[in-house]
Amino acid sequence: VQTFTFLNYTGTRTGTFTNVNFPIVPGVLFTVSYFANSVVLKAEAASPLPVEMVDFKAVMSQGQAKINWITASERNNDGFEVQRSKDGETWEPLGFVAGKGNSTAESRYHFMDEAPLPGISYYRLLQLDLDGQHSFSDMVSIENSGAKEPILVYPNPFSHEFYLDHDKPAQVTIFDGRGQLLASFDFDAPTQMPLNMEQYVSGTYFLMIRSENTNQTIQVVKL
């Protein structure tokens, strides 16, 4: 732990601090303390993460989803529960891969999802410590295009409206480029549905389309 006094004075002073900007230093935690005649900044090493993950990805291979991840070090690590989701919100466990416990060497892990969902799905890891603590990895997505149903969106790019053409009932959700939800509705098929976007600004939008056998995200551009 190192302590730095960056303001020290005697006598009477008036005024207020509007903010204190801490430097960004990996692995270091900064705290500030205010005293009668000084303001002190303390720097201390942050607690190391139980698992230092350097890579996590999913790829399709011969109709199966292969989940790969690499750790640079592990501390008190019981293992990893692989989880899957259709929408990035509701998750189901697929299996468990034992960890190395304590290790400072690089470790490589693999897991096969032999029956991936059709369309786009998401994966994440639930890392479990030996003492019962846990943490989640970032999520990754994968597209199982072999089971994708035909969905037509036209024209794209568009000026005011576009048409959605799908031969099965589906739920449609529209997001803007920042991921903000704009609309959600049910699509009755087979039909061609016009979607009026006149009230929205020019830019990129995303349609998430979910039906019984597909889960697709389509990018559209408003001119």
Secondary structure, 3 states (H helix, E strand, C coil): CEEEEEEECCCCCCCCCCCCCCCCCCCEEEEEEECCCEEEEEEEECCCCCEEEEEEEEEEECCEEEEEEEEEEEEEEEEEEEEEECCCCCEEEEEEEEEEEEECCCEEEEEEECCCCCEEEEEEEEEEECCCCEEECCCEEEEEHHHCCCEEEECCCECCEEEEEECCCEEEEEEECCCCEEEEEEECCCEEEEEECCCCCCEEEEEEEEECCEEEEEEEEEC
